[in-house]
Amino acid sequence: MPTVADIAALLNVPVSGDASRNVTGIATLRECERGRFSFLGSDEYLDQFLTTRAAAVIVDCSVKLTGNGSSHGNAPAGPSLMIVDDSDLALIEALQLFATPIPAPPVGVDPAARVSPTAMLARRLPCRAFCLRWRAHEDRANTVLHAGAFVGDT
């Protein structure tokens, strides 16, 4: 389970507050419970920020947490804060810590795939069932052809 420190390290930002807290997921500021993190990307949500129960909040640097925006004096006592340049981008990056890994398909051509004898397949290319290859297209590393994919001229 990632911690606030893990999220901050991924975002390359310091933490204001307890960085050792475990984080189990994400929720909106209003619906957040202890153990989850949230984000604040606009002054429009400051009222929700002040009452959130989040373990941590990613805060866009454009948000004015005090009258002059120079400190975070009116932040709630509970959440740890991570101030970022772009809260949308930071959120996308942080979410990868919580995503279920997608298993890599097996290497090779599925028996149900149809591949032209002139097609050039990368040596370790996964080519799933019902994949059609009709032309001599060269594949790049890390390419996966999923079921129903067609590569060639129509």
C-alpha positions, -999 to 999 in steps of 0.1 A, spaced: 0 0 0 15 33 -10 22 61 15 19 99 11 57 99 8 54 75 -22 30 98 -39 52 128 -32 83 110 -45 65 101 -77 55 137 -81 89 150 -70 74 174 -45 78 179 -7 50 169 18 36 194 43 23 171 71 26 134 79 42 116 49 41 82 65 3 78 62 -9 48 41 -31 57 12 -57 33 -1 -72 52 -30 -88 84 -42 -121 103 -37 -135 137 -41 -128 162 -14 -163 160 -1 -165 121 -1 -129 114 10 -124 93 41 -93 87 61 -68 67 42 -77 82 8 -62 111 -10 -79 139 -31 -69 169 -51 -77 206 -52 -73 222 -86 -94 254 -82 -104 280 -56 -139 269 -63 -136 239 -40 -119 256 -10 -150 251 11 -148 213 5 -111 214 11 -116 229 45 -138 201 57 -122 171 39 -112 140 58 -86 131 33 -52 117 44 -35 138 18 -44 164 -9 -26 173 -41 -30 211 -43 -25 231 -75 -1 260 -68 -26 285 -83 -50 278 -54 -49 305 -28 -51 287 6 -48 320 24 -57 355 16 -24 363 0 -16 328 -13 18 328 2 12 301 29 -12 273 37 -24 287 71 -61 280 66 -56 244 55 -74 218 76 -52 202 103 -58 166 90 -45 162 55 -9 162 43 -4 186 14 15 182 -18 17 215 -37 22 209 -75 24 230 -106 -4 211 -124 -29 192 -103 -45 175 -132 -12 161 -144 -1 152 -109 -34 133 -103 -28 113 -135 7 104 -123 -4 95 -88 -32 72 -100 -7 48 -115 2 38 -79 -34 25 -76 -40 10 -110 -44 -28 -113 -16 -40 -135 -26 -52 -169 -11 -86 -176 11 -89 -207 -3 -112 -233 17 -142 -242 43 -138 -269 36 -154 -303 8 -157 -328 -25 -171 -316 -36 -200 -337 -69 -181 -345 -49 -151 -359 -45 -147 -396 -12 -134 -407 0 -130 -443 32 -149 -451 48 -115 -462 40 -97 -430 71 -89 -408 63 -96 -372 86 -85 -344 103 -115 -328 84 -112 -295 52 -97 -308 20 -109 -291 -6 -113 -319 -40 -122 -303 -69 -143 -317 -88 -130 -347 -60 -104 -355 -55 -99 -392 -22 -90 -408 -22 -87 -446 7 -64 -455 43 -63 -448 42 -38 -419 72 -37 -396 62 -38 -359 80 -18 -332 91 -32 -298 63 -35 -272 36 -36 -298 6 -58 -290 -20 -67 -316 -53 -74 -298 -82 -94 -310 -100 -78 -338 -70 -56 -349 -64 -52 -386 -31 -40 -400 -30 -35 -437 -48 -17 -466 -86 -18 -466 
